[in-house]
């Protein structure tokens, strides 16, 4: 039975990636290059292990500037 339901593939966008151990600056570049609000964090094998949002990058940069973290 066919259905006209919207699927995730219909709405998804291509996402940038960043390595698990990448510095914050590299993550920020990945966000900018992907023109995205989040990037997929991948392990050494390229498997997704998490999601890093623009908000988290901003908060991390603020913490670095304040000498925290």
N, C-alpha and C positions, 0 to 999 in steps of 0.2 A: 504494500500500500504506500504510494508516494504521498509526500506531504510538502507543503509550502513553508514549513517552519524555517525561520532564520537559524543558521548554524554559525558556530564560532568561526569557521573558515570564511564566512561571508563578511565578518566584521574585523577580523584580525589585521594587524599591521606588521610589517617586517620590523624586527627589533635588532638593535645593535647588541654586541656582546662585549664583555670585559672579563679578563682572567681573574680567578679567585684571589690571587695575591697581588693584583695590580695596585699601584698607588692611586690615591684619590684623584690626582690630576689626570691620569689616564682614563679613569672612569668618567670624569667630566667631559673629556674630549670625545669619548664614545657616545655620550648622551648628545653632544652637539652634532657630531657627524651623522647620527641616526635621526636627528631632529625629533627626539622622542622624550617622553616623560620618565622613561625607565629603560634600563638595559638588563639583559640576561647575564647573570654571572655564571661562568663555566669553569669546570675543572680542567686538569691537564689533558684529558681525553676529549674535551669539547662538549662534555655532557653538562646540561644545565643543573646548577646546584642552588640557585637563588635568583632573586630579582632585586636590583638596586634602583631606587627611585631618585628623581631629581631632588626631592626634598631631603632625602638622606645625604646626598652629596653636599647640598648647601649646609645642612647642619654639621656635617663632618668638617667642612672647610671653616665654618665659624668656630668650631671647637679647636681646630688646629691654630687658627689665628689667636685664640684666647689662651693658647698653651695647654689645652686640655686634650688628652688622648694621644 
